[in-house]
Structures are given as C-alpha cells and as structure tokens.
Amino acid sequence: MEKKNTRGSTKEDLTRLLFQARAGEEQATLKILELYYPEMEKLAETIRMPKEDTIQSLRLELIEFIKLFPTQ
C-alpha cells in the first residue's frame, strides 16, 4: 500500500509530477505549486516581509528547483 503524505499524494505521484514538470508540462508545474501552497502560506507567516511577496519568492524558488531536478 502506498503511503500518502500530508498533501494527499504519494512519493511516486510527486516524482511523476516532477519529471513531467521538468519536461515542460505546465499543468504538472501548477499541480506541484498547488500541492505546496499550504506550506508556503505557513512559512510566509514567519518571514518578516509582505505575505504576497514571500509566497511569490517561495513559488519562484520551487520552480527553479524543478528546473534543476535530475531527469535520470
């Protein structure tokens, strides 16, 4: 049985989404951003800058990480 994480997806689901996003599939990237949005909101509450700016910065960093995700 696959274990689901707090976002309701499995490790295999996330890995598949990462490969798809890395291959340029915009919907996969959007799904990953959606999955991590609750954590970004929590982090934004602890950082001393406007919440919207913090979330935007975190989203950008996540997109940059996706670009660096190994494809092999």
C-alpha positions in Angstrom: 0.0 0.0 0.0 1.3 3.4 -0.9 1.7 5.9 1.9 0.1 9.3 1.3 1.8 12.4 2.6 0.1 15.4 4.2 -0.8 16.8 0.8 -2.7 13.6 -0.1 -0.2 12.4 -2.8 2.3 9.6 -2.8 6.1 9.9 -3.3 5.5 8.3 -6.7 2.9 10.9 -7.6 5.3 13.7 -6.8 8.2 12.1 -8.6 6.0 11.7 -11.7 4.9 15.3 -11.5 8.5 16.4 -11.1 9.5 14.5 -14.3 6.6 15.9 -16.2 7.2 19.5 -15.0 10.9 19.1 -15.9 9.9 18.0 -19.3 7.9 21.3 -19.7 4.4 20.2 -18.8 2.9 23.4 -17.4 0.0 21.6 -15.7 2.4 19.4 -13.7 4.2 22.5 -12.5 1.0 24.1 -11.5 -0.1 21.0 -9.6 3.2 20.9 -7.7 2.8 24.6 -6.8 -0.8 23.8 -5.6 0.4 20.9 -3.5 3.0 23.1 -1.7 0.9 26.2 -1.3 -0.3 25.4 2.3 3.3 25.0 3.4 4.2 28.3 1.7 1.4 30.1 3.5 2.7 28.8 6.8 6.2 29.9 6.0 5.1 33.3 4.9 3.7 33.9 8.3 7.1 33.6 9.9 9.1 35.7 7.4 9.3 39.4 8.0 8.1 40.7 4.6 4.7 41.1 3.0 3.0 37.7 2.7 2.3 38.0 -1.0 6.0 38.8 -1.7 7.1 35.8 0.4 4.8 33.4 -1.3 5.9 34.7 -4.7 9.5 34.2 -3.8 8.9 30.7 -2.5 7.0 29.8 -5.7 9.9 31.1 -7.8 12.4 29.1 -5.8 10.3 25.9 -6.2 10.1 26.5 -10.0 13.9 26.9 -10.0 14.2 23.7 -8.1 12.0 21.9 -10.6 14.3 23.1 -13.4 17.3 21.6 -11.6 15.5 18.2 -10.8 17.6 15.4 -12.4 15.8 13.7 -15.3 17.6 10.4 -14.9 
